Amino acid sequence: MTIRTKEAEPPTQFPPARLFLEDIDEIVRVLVETAETQRPSDDGDKPKVTLTTKGQVCDTVQELPKIAKKTIDLLVEVETQKWSIASVQFYRYSTHLRFYGVSTSEQLILFHKLEPIFKRRNRWLASLVISFTTFIVTLLMLLALASVATLIFSLIKRAPPGLHYVFSLLTVTIASLLSHK
């Protein structure tokens, strides 16, 4: 029996970013270049680009503004007739890169080609909130419990009534800030 170290999977998630049309165009170019180098074809099989948002589909980045001026839900797929190569799915708080039939080294190369685009347009506050999600949820729960406790204590005359309002306002303020980001 041989014991080996399992090779780590290449990263597939990018941080939240505010991308513009030229960024989407650059992402598509990188995916098309990868598709052409990954599956070179002599029969003229060019990679096909599909952009999907809000249930509508287009084939070029230039057509994208016609179906969505601004969107948080976009799927970019690049495929050849024989094989689907890669897709990038954009969500509000993250972006996922998916591969089909691409070697691990090629996946890493593709990820590192796309990474500077997302770093350049990083939404730093959303990234910070995502990285501290457990802490923030715990803080909100503690503030809500403190608010309820001070309400109960103020009803039985053991705490100043204004303290309940302080905890309630803090809880509502933090929760509303997080829901809008």
C-alpha positions, -999 to 999 in steps of 0.1 A, spaced: 0 0 0 14 34 -10 6 66 8 5 98 -14 -4 134 -9 -36 143 -27 -30 171 -52 -50 203 -43 -78 213 -65 -73 246 -84 -92 275 -71 -126 282 -88 -140 312 -69 -132 348 -74 -140 376 -49 -169 400 -54 -161 425 -82 -179 452 -100 -172 444 -136 -178 465 -167 -184 455 -203 -147 457 -212 -139 433 -183 -165 408 -195 -150 411 -230 -115 404 -215 -128 374 -197 -144 361 -229 -111 366 -248 -92 346 -222 -117 318 -222 -117 317 -261 -79 316 -261 -79 288 -236 -104 269 -257 -83 273 -289 -51 262 -272 -68 233 -253 -86 218 -283 -69 229 -315 -90 220 -345 -82 217 -382 -118 215 -393 -126 252 -384 -143 244 -352 -142 278 -335 -151 282 -299 -187 293 -294 -194 320 -268 -228 321 -250 -238 348 -225 -269 342 -205 -287 366 -182 -323 369 -170 -334 340 -192 -320 356 -224 -291 345 -244 -266 363 -267 -235 353 -286 -213 384 -283 -203 408 -255 -215 437 -278 -251 423 -277 -251 420 -239 -262 456 -232 -293 450 -254 -305 423 -230 -292 437 -197 -278 471 -189 -268 460 -154 -270 425 -140 -257 404 -110 -266 371 -126 -246 363 -157 -233 330 -172 -205 331 -198 -198 298 -215 -172 289 -241 -175 256 -259 -164 239 -291 -185 215 -311 -167 185 -296 -162 197 -260 -174 223 -235 -143 240 -222 -151 265 -194 -178 287 -179 -179 316 -156 -210 322 -134 -214 356 -119 -234 361 -87 -239 391 -65 -213 381 -39 -190 358 -59 -180 344 -92 -174 307 -100 -152 293 -127 -161 258 -140 -140 235 -162 -149 206 -184 -121 184 -198 -93 208 -188 -61 196 -172 -52 208 -137 -23 228 -149 -44 245 -176 -71 252 -149 -44 270 -128 -32 289 -158 -67 300 -167 -75 310 -131 -43 331 -128 -51 348 -162 -86 358 -149 -76 367 -113 -61 402 -121 -94 413 -137 -112 405 -104 -85 421 -83 -86 453 -103 -124 456 -98 -126 441 -63 -155 452 -40 -135 454 -9 -164 459 16 -183 429 2 -151 408 3 -145 419 39 -181 410 49 -179 376 33 -146 368 50 -161 377 84 -196 363 79 -195 340 110 -183 368 132 -209 393 119 -238 368 123 -227 360 158 -224 397 166 -260 403 152 -273 374 173 -257 387 205 -270 422 198 -305 409 193 -303 389 225 -290 419 244 -319 439 230 -344 414 242 -327 410 276 -326 448 282 -363 450 271 -372 424 297 -351 440 324 -365 475 316 -400 461 320 -392 448 355 -374 481 363 -339 467 366 -324 484 335 -327 519 321 -353 519 293 -330 537 269 -305 508 268 -330 486 250 -332 512 222 -294 514 219 -291 476 213 -321 476 190 -308 504 169 -274 488 166 -289 455 155 -312 471 129 -284 493 116 -259 465 111 -285 442 96 -297 468 71 -261 478 61 -253 441 54 -285 435 34 -277 464 10 -241 454 1 
